[in-house]
Amino acid sequence: MKHPYLTFFFLIAIALPVLVLVIVAPMSAHNQFIFGLSMIGACLIAHFCSKKHFVSFCIMMVAVVCSTRYMFFRITQTLVFPSWIDMIFGILLLIAEIYVYMVLLLSFFQLSWSLKRKIVPLPKDTSLWPTVDVYIPTYNESLEVVRDTVLAAQCLEYPKDKIKVYLLDDGKRKEFAAFATEANVGYITRQKNDHAKAGNLNHAMTLTNGELIAIFDCDHITTKIFLQSTVGAFLQDEKLALMQTPHHFYSPDPIQRNLYLGRDIPPENDLFYGPIQRGNDNWNATFFCGSCAVIRRKALDEIGGFAVETVTEDAHTALRLQRRGWKTAFLDHILAGGLATEKLVQHLQQRNRWARGMIQIFRLDNPLLGKGLSFAQRLCYLSATTYFFFAVPCIIFMVTPLLYLIFGISIVHGSVGLLLSYALPHLVLSIFSNSRLYGNYRYSFWGQIYDTILSFHLVLPTLVTLFLPHHGSFNVTDKGQTVEKAFFDATSVRPHLITLGLLIFAVIFSIVKLSIPSYFDLQLGPTLLNIFWACVNSILLLAAICVGRETANKRKMQRLYLETPVNVYQASGICSRTIMRDLSMGGCRVDNFVTGELNIDDDPITDIEIATDYTTMCVPVKRIHRDNENEDYLRFSFINVDLDTRREFVRLLFSRADTWVRPDYKKDNPIRSFITILACIKDSLFSKRRSDDIHVSVVGK
């Protein structure tokens, strides 16, 4: 694949001997400080002078040089240990740093170039369009969650003789079979639920025959243009096996819901379903993510169907396709919306499964080994399959300052000044370059918060899976639940509370020892450095603990902003015109149109008429309450909604081409991001304001 910076790579190859000398050249603390400050200054100047990607690439390369120089310094000058205990912990810290360095290099590689793929239009002659089977697998999810996904699939704009929708029910539930019959979609079940979701999909393949297979998790509601946006690429390239689109969530995840200002922060998954997947696409290494994707049946048949050896059958299936020479693609257009996990404990369970699955792939089908992959593909998969090992180094970084402050274990040899002169350019430029590359997809320091939340719960599963890859089973993430009352999930954050307590004790203990120098022989520099390290860790832990303060969420159906005129009818037949402001599948909110001449208490509102591009619906309603004290709005719940009316609601609310628009988050600013974290902690600790009445997404008018 030809890249715009091949000339630059050629220049790097020529300059490589000089770069090696720069990396290995020994310097005094003073000279190294000047060198590091110069590199930081040069990158800042370049950043403010140009926003071009070439400049971003240059900043990234400077960060790599400074980070490599730091790692060379650590390995060659700091591994002197006075005892075997110091050596054990010192080597563990070094391994953690090497892992982080490897992750940094791999992420830079993935983000070097992003392929911004365009939609390939379908031919005007619909007879040339391939047949499509739409699979919606389910196991134990409620019909309330699954119903709208099925109805949205029926709203897909595609020739009716070329599309079939199937509900794949591993739960074998009578009400699901009855619903499928009423909705006129296929219903498939099986006697034994072998291999969980992958087995469910493979079983459906034996009973269907569409040329392409579109897959949606049972809570992922598609827009009507999903197939028109994705299928054209399969006609253009016969070797294309997979077209993946982003997973967008129209409900907030636990971090967004439970942290003040959390909804102003890009969701955790945005980075992956943005720059990372676009970067993977550049190297033909797009991952299948289990939903919101289209796969060519012929390609699946060639590899024996969906992979069943791991609990992340999606990524493993993509790996097998790519090993056989098939192409994969990522279309960065949000074409479906799903439900995020409602509670922290569910979030942890979901990530636990992902972690086990990716490490299973690392053990059972290691991307570095075997045939069929290019070097770039191997690196992309190495990044993914080793990502969840972050739990181990994260905990090492958390407890390392405790070793010195409480036990006096010194695991890094060298003066504080020399260490900082190497470490600061490495840290500052890593943060700065990531901030520039991630833009508005991931804010500085929030990645560390996500890792801190997960690390204590993932460290054991990742290590067990590493040594026992067949251990464990597939677990389904519950969706569509409510939180009736706000509470503190002490169980999920117990290890964070314990670690925070130890860090606070260590800081206080060290300050006391510093204040009594006649009784304690402490080195001021290392002690202050470790106190600062412990304070930073405490902030990350506090933020993670605050996520454990679950916000009440009694809403069974998410409200989305939708502004459209409606007619409101009273029992007497009086009709009034007003504006609907938001809509859910269970009700709506409208502008208060009541004047002195109208009495809606004695003459209640009974119906609301909503006009769409396809039909006009007159829906029976019941007023539930006024929205606030100034009575600007009226709120209603729908009653006796039949299936056809619900399908039209789905078409209006979810299926429009412009339904899902990614919020325009501000560009990252590391200082502002850190202040936001402190504000979230402050609010969670001291504010009593908690509300479940939130707008979870913005859709077009």
URFEN-V675030 format. One line per field, one symbol per residue. phi: phi as a letter, one per 40 degrees, with the letter a starting at -180 (. if undefined). A space follows every 50 residues. Layout:
phi: ???
This chain:
phi: .cbcbccccccccccddcccccccccacdcccccccccccccccccccca bccdcdccccccccccccccccccccbbcbbcaccdcccccccccccccc cccccccccccdbbcccbcccccccccccccbbbbbcabbccccccdccc cccccccadccbbbbbcbbccfcccccccdcccgbcbbbacbccgfcccc ccccccbbaccbbcbbdcbccccccdcccbcdccccbcccbabbbccbbc bccdccccbdgcccbdddcccccadcccccccbfbcccbgafabbcddcc ccbggccbcbcbccccccdcccccgccbabbcbcbabbccccbcccdccc cccccccccccdccadccbgchbccccccccccccbdccddccccccccd ccccccbgcbbbchccccccccccdcccccccccccccfbcacdgccccd ccdcdccbccdccccdcbcccgbcbcccbgcbbcacabccccbdcccccc ccccccccdccccccbccbbcbccddccccccdccccccccccccccccc ccacccbccbcabacbbbbcdchcbbbabcbaabcbiabbccbcbccbbc ccbccbabbbcbcbabbbbcbbcbaccaccfcbbbbbcbfcccccccccc cccbcccbcbbcdcccccbdcccccccccccdcccbcccaaccbccabbc c
